[in-house]
Amino acid sequence: MAVQRRQSALRPDHPFPKFGFLVLSLEALIYRILIHKTSMETGHEDVENK
């Protein structure tokens, strides 16, 4: 029983935990991409704007 509960906690069959994990990974990806884009843009545009 305890082993089954641990496995279900690690790999839940419910869609919400999987969806939450997907959203978290997607947010992390988007966050990294946005930081990369903004750092690239500021590196090039800050000199032109100021």
C-alpha positions as CSV (number, residue, x, y, z in Angstrom):
1,M,0.0,0.0,0.0
2,A,2.7,2.5,1.0
3,V,4.8,1.7,-2.1
4,Q,1.7,2.1,-4.4
5,R,1.0,5.5,-2.7
6,R,4.5,6.6,-3.3
7,Q,4.4,5.6,-7.0
8,S,1.1,7.4,-7.4
9,A,2.6,10.5,-5.8
10,L,5.6,10.4,-8.1
11,R,3.6,9.5,-11.2
12,P,0.1,10.7,-10.7
13,D,-2.7,9.5,-13.0
14,H,-4.6,12.7,-12.5
15,P,-4.3,15.3,-15.2
16,F,-3.8,18.3,-12.9
17,P,-0.4,17.4,-11.4
18,K,0.9,16.6,-14.9
19,F,-0.6,19.8,-16.3
20,G,1.0,21.8,-13.4
21,F,4.4,20.2,-14.1
22,L,4.0,21.0,-17.8
23,V,3.0,24.6,-17.0
24,L,6.0,25.0,-14.7
25,S,8.4,23.6,-17.3
26,L,6.9,25.8,-20.0
27,E,7.1,28.9,-17.8
28,A,10.7,28.1,-17.0
29,L,11.4,27.8,-20.8
30,I,9.6,31.0,-21.7
31,Y,11.3,32.8,-18.8
32,R,14.8,31.8,-20.0
33,I,13.9,32.7,-23.6
34,L,12.6,36.1,-22.6
35,I,15.7,36.8,-20.5
36,H,17.9,35.8,-23.4
37,K,15.9,38.0,-25.9
38,T,15.8,41.0,-23.6
39,S,19.5,40.7,-22.8
40,M,20.3,40.5,-26.5
41,E,18.0,43.4,-27.3
42,T,19.3,45.6,-24.5
43,G,22.8,44.8,-25.5
44,H,22.2,46.1,-29.0
45,E,19.4,48.7,-28.5
46,D,20.6,50.5,-25.3
47,V,23.5,52.0,-27.2
48,E,21.2,53.3,-30.0
49,N,18.4,54.6,-27.6
50,K,20.8,56.4,-25.2
